[in-house]
Every structure is written in C-alpha cells, then in structure tokens.
Amino acid sequence: AVSDQEILNVQQFADMYSRDVFVFQEDGQLLLNAAAGSPLSGTWELNADGSELTINLGANGKPSKILSISGNKLVLEPIAKEGRLNFPRIFKRVE
C-alpha cells in the first residue's frame, strides 16, 4: 500500500517540476528552464529505432523507453529507484 507521505511526496515533486520547460532543439541540444533555479543546458538523443530517448543534463543520461508520443505529449518510462514510488515522466508541448 502507498502511504499518505508517499502520496504527498509525489504531489510536491509534480508541483515543483510542473513549471519547468524543456526545449528540445532539432540539433540535439537541450535547454531546461527550471522555475526553481538557473537554466541548464545539455543534449538529447533518440536511439536508431526511435523507441528510447536519452536526456543528458550535466551527467551522462540513461536511455528511457518512450511509452507514448504524439504532437503534444511525450511519456517516458519511470526512472526506477529502490524504495521509491516510480511514475512515468510526462512532457507536454508548450507554444
């Protein structure tokens, strides 16, 4: 069962990152405009068959399976961490 504290942690995490903006540029460059801090730059890369996305922000990223993608939304698999709730990462298009 999920505890009330775990639910609160997920809600706080989602609220904290909901205002961040990831700018994926065609040349593989990435800019993260973090609402709670300084902008970060990095890179992004799709694997050969387009099923995984690697995001590198200050460290070597690990490939994440793309669960779904459309013109307005990208959903990546959760980053599995022992002892933590794991949930998909959802990116929505901002004009």
JOQUIWO-V990925 format. One record per pair of residues at least 6 apart in sequence whose ideal C-beta (glycine too) atoms are under 6 Angstrom apart, sorted by the first residue. I is the first residue (numbers start at 1). J is the second residue. D is the distance in Angstrom with one decimal. If there is no record, write none. Layout:
BEGIN
I_J_D + I_J_D
END
This chain:
BEGIN
6_85_5.4 + 10_85_5.7 + 19_35_3.6 + 20_34_5.1 + 20_35_5.6 + 21_33_4.3 + 22_32_5.5 + 23_31_4.2 + 24_30_5.9 + 24_44_5.5 + 28_43_5.2 + 28_45_6.0 + 30_42_4.6 + 30_43_5.7 + 30_44_4.7 + 31_41_5.5 + 32_40_4.4 + 32_57_6.0 + 33_39_5.2 + 40_57_5.1 + 42_56_4.7 + 42_57_3.9 + 43_56_4.7 + 44_55_5.3 + 45_54_4.9 + 46_53_5.8 + 51_66_5.9 + 52_63_4.1 + 52_65_5.6 + 53_64_5.6 + 53_66_5.8 + 54_61_4.7 + 54_63_4.8 + 55_61_4.8 + 64_76_4.3 + 64_77_5.4 + 65_77_4.3 + 67_75_4.4 + 67_77_5.7 + 67_88_6.0 + 68_75_4.6 + 72_93_4.5 + 73_92_5.4 + 74_91_4.3 + 75_88_5.2 + 75_90_5.3 + 76_89_4.5 + 78_86_3.6 + 78_87_5.4 + 78_88_5.6 + 80_86_5.4
END
